[in-house]
Amino acid sequence: MTLIGVAIGISAFVSLTSVSNGFKAQLQDLIKSNNIDITVTSKGSATPSGSSISLSDYHKLQGIKGVKDTTSLIVGPTRSQLNPYFLLFGVSSVETFLNKLGIVEGRLFIPGKKEMLLGERTAKRFNVKVNDKILLADQEVFIVTGIYTSGSRIVDGAAVLDLNDARRILKRDGSINMAFIQVAIGSNSQEVINEINKHFQNLSAVRSGEFIGQIRLLKTVDVFAWTVSIISFFTCCIIVMNTFVMVVSERTKEIGILMAVGWTRLMIMNTIICEAIMVCFFGGLLGNLIGMFQLWVFYTINPEGLGWLVPMTSSINIFLESIGLSLLLGIVGSLYPAFRASKLLPAEALRYE
């Protein structure tokens, strides 16, 4: 029972941390794949979909010294018959983002024709083919002209539309969510960032590598994951401590015999602690298996269309962290029972019934 309790606590850490790290890795891959130097959002926005940059400000960004190219992006969820939380990306057909997509079937959409590209993951999950029709926002029908792959699970689980179509469906009239900037060769990206932040008081420009750390939603997810993990850790500590207090009580006479034949108090403590570490180690291994099963179930069931958030596998770092956490759990949870066992008097322990 102690092993199962430890496993449940470790599985919570593994699954929550995997979701948080996986989501951040997807965003980082998306930015790297498009050679983006600077990311611009509205100041104070908690998420990319909550950011709003006016079209006038976007056009002014193109005139900043050192800017080679700018890419506008509209992103947000809408309803469809495929998915109640269907992610849309609105881009211009001539911009960098669209040129990075690999069309595996069909062709690019024609702006203004109510056509769209569908990610390969979504197409396979819902068996959608080229020329199929999809109802978006319960009001507009779009034709799938092509199926693409990008290497990003977020993008491959979404759809790409013309910028104006996405703006209309997501109600982003006169604005975009994000602007991506490529810096000209020989220009200093930090100087460009300083220039943008100086002239646009309502915008926030950061290096793309630092952008992930600026998203408040990810910080909230991290805090939530660690909060649940800490609560699970202390709960498991109590379980381990209670179990080994009972172990000491049941083995009092055995401990007295060991002391009578020459075992030191340190050897008694080491025995209790090592046994707890062994139990928690196997609990950590089982917890990783349970955590992976939880991720698979969430991905398969796809509740509210959010299965794309969940990675199918965990990383080696999370595995090592979880095992380290389980070993620490064994040490902390067994300290009091081990100390209590070491304080037993041999004569009294031998008389214990």
N, C-alpha and C positions, 0 to 999 in steps of 0.2 A: 504493500500500500504506500509505503514511503517512496519507493522507486517511482510509482505511478504519479504520486503527487509532485515529485521533482520534475518528471517528464512533462506534465501539463504546464508547469511554470516555465520551463525552458521552451516548450512549443510556442507559448505566447510571445516570448522574446524573438524566436526565430521567424515566425510568420509576420509579425508587425515590423520588425527591422528589415526583413526582405522586401516587403511592400514599399517601405519608405526609400530604401536604397535603390530598389529597382526603378521606381518612378524617377528619381533624380538621375540615374544612369541613362534612362531613355531620353530625358531632356538634354543631357550633355551630348549624347550621340547625335541628336537632331541638330544641335548647334554646330558641332564639329563637322558634320557631313556637308554643311552648307557654307563652310569657310567664312563664318560670321565673326567679325572682329569686335563690334560694339552692338549692344542691345539697348534699345530705347523703349521705355514704358512711361505711363503717366505716374507722377510722383504719388506715393502712398497707396498704390494699387496692391492688393493682397495676392492676386492671381493674374496670369496673362489675360484671361478672358474678362477680368474686371478692369483692365487698363483701357484708357480711351485717349487717343491722340487725334486731334483735329486734322483734317486734310490740309489746311493751310500751314499748320506747323510741320506736317510731313514734307510738303513741298519745299519749305524753308530749310529743312535739314539737308536737302540735296545741294544747297548752296554754301554749306559750311566748308571752309578751307580744309583740304586733306581728305574729303569724302570722295571715294571713287564710285561707289554704287550704293543704292539704298533699296531695300526690299520691304514692302508693306505686307502685313499679315492680319487677317481677321480670324479669330478662333473662338469657338463656343459650342455648346451642346444644343441639340434640338431633338424633337421626337420624330420617329419614322416607324414604318411597319416592321423594320428589322430590329430596332433597338430603341428603348425608351430614353436612352441617354446617348444619342448618336452625335459623335464629335465631327464638326465641320471645320475645314480650313479654307478660307477665301484668299486667293492669290491672283495676281495678274499673269496672263499667259506669257508675258515677255520677261518675267522676273526670275531671279536666281532660284527661288524655292521650287518652282515648277520644273525648271530645267534639270534639277537633281533627281527627279523621280524616274524610275526605270519602268517603262511601259512593257508589261509582259503579255498583254493582249489588248487588241483594239487600237484606239487612237486618242490624241488629245481632244479636249472639248473645244467647241467654238464659243467664244464669249457672246452672251446675249441670246443663246439658243436653248437655255434651260438644259444644259448638258453637264455631266459631272464625271469625275474619275473616282473609282472605288478602290480602297486598299485591299491587297491580296488576302489578308487575314479575315476581313469582314466578308469578302466574296466567297471564300472557302467555307466559313462558318455557316453562312446562310444560303449557300449554293446560288449565288447571283452570277449571271452571265452578262456579256456585252449585249447591249440593246434592251436589257430589262429596264423596267420603270420603277422608280422609288418615290414614294410620297414623303415629302419633308414638311415638318411643322403642321401636318394635317391639312395642308392647303395647296401646295405646289408639287407638281409631278416633274421629276427630272429623269432623263435618259442616261443610262450608264454607257459612255462611249469607250471607256478603257479601264483596265485593271492594272494597278501599279504596285511596285514594291520599292521601299526606300531604305530598309535596314533598321528602321525605328518602329517599335511595336506600337507606339502612340499613333504615328502617321499611318501605318499599315492597317490600323484598326478603325480608320476614319474615312472621310470622303473629302475630295478637293473640288472646289467650285470656282467659278469666276468671282472676282472680288466684289463686283456689284450685286451678283446674286446672293452671295453670303451676307453682304451688308443688309440686304433687304430682309432675308429670312431671319437673321439674328438681330434685326432692328438696330443696326449700327450706322444710322444715317449721318453722313458728314464726318465720319471718324473711322479710325482703324484701331486695332488693339496694340500692335507692336510694330516697331521699325527695326530692321536689321541693317547694319552699315558695314561695308567693306572699306577699309582705309587704303588710300592710294600708296603706291610704292614710294618709300622715302619719307612718308609722313609718320609722325608719332601719334599712336592711338590715344595716349593719355592726354596729349594736347587737344586732340579732337573732342575727347570726353569733356575736358574742362571748358572748351568753347561752347559745347552744347548745353552743359549745366549752367553756364554763365548767361547765355542769351535766352534760354527757355526755362523760366522759373517753375513751370508746371510739369516739366518732364524730368526724368531721371535716366542718365546714360551711364552704363557700366561696361567693363570688359565682359565679353560673353562668357569667359571662364568663371567670372564672379557672379554672373546673373542668377545661377541656380541657388546660391546662398542668400539671395535677396528676396526670394519668393516666400512670403509670410505663411502661405498654406503649408509649404514643406516644413517650415520651422514648427508649425503647429502639429503636423503629423509626427515629427521627430520627438517633440515633447510628449505627445500622447503615447507613443511607443515606449519611451523610457519610463513614463509614469506607470504604465501597466506593468512593465518589466520589474520596476522597483517594488511595486505592490506584490507581484508574484514572488519576488525574491524573499521578501520578509515573511510572506505566508508560508513559503516552503521552509524557511528557517525554523519557524515555529513547529512545523510538522516533523522536521528532522530532529529538532531538540526534544520534542515530546517522545518520539520513538526511542531515542537513545537514552533518555532518562528511564524509560521502562526497561530498556536493555540492561542498564546498570543495576536496576532494582532486581531483575530476574537472575542476574549473574553475580550477585553480591558474594555468595559463598565461593564461587569459582575465583573471583578476584582476591578473596581472602587467602585461598590456597596458593595462588600465584605469588602473592606477597610473602607468604610463609616460606616458600621455597626460594626466595631471593629476588623476585622481580622488584624493580624500583618503581616509584610513583610515576616517573617519566615514561617508563616502558608501558605502564597501564594506560596513561594518557595517549601515547602513540597508537596503541592497539585500538582504542575507541575511535580516535580521529581517522585512522587509516581505514577502518571499517566503514565509517560514514562517507569518506571520500570515494571509496569503491562503489558504494550504493549510489551516490550522486553522480558518479561518472557514467554508470550504466543508465541512470535516469536521464542524463544529458544526451546520450546516444539515442535513447528511445524518444526523447523530446524532439530531436532533430527529425526523426522519421515522422512523428505526428505533425510537426510543423510543415513538412513537405506535403503531407497528405492534405492538410488544411488548405495550402496554397492551390493544390490540384483541384480540390472540391470547389473552391471559390472561382477558379478560372473556368471550370467546366459548367457550373451552374450559371455563371455570368449574371449575378443579381443586378437588376436595374441597368444592365449593359455596361457594368464597370469591370468586367473581367480583364480588359486590356491593362488595367492598373497593376495586375498581379503577375509577378514573374513566375515561370514554371519551375525554376530551380533557385536554390540559395547559393550564396558565394562561399568560398573557402574561409574568408575572413569571418563571416557570420558564424560558420561552424566552429571555428577556433574560439571565437568570443563566447559562444554558448557553452562550449566545453570548459573554458576557463571560469565562466560564471558558475557552472555546476560544481566544479572543484572548490571554488570559494564558498559556495553554499554548504558543502560538506564540512569544511573547516569551521566556518562561523557557527553552523548549527550544532556542531558536536563539542564545542569548547566547554560549555557549561557542564554537560554530562561527563566529559572526560575529566574535568577538574573535580567534580563531585566524586567520581570513582577513585581518583588519586588520593582523596582525603579520608577514605575509609581506613579504619584501624583493623589490622589483620585478625586480632582476637575477636572483635565484635562481628567482623564479616563472617568468620567461621561459625559463630553461634547463630547467624541470621537464618530465620525460617521464612 
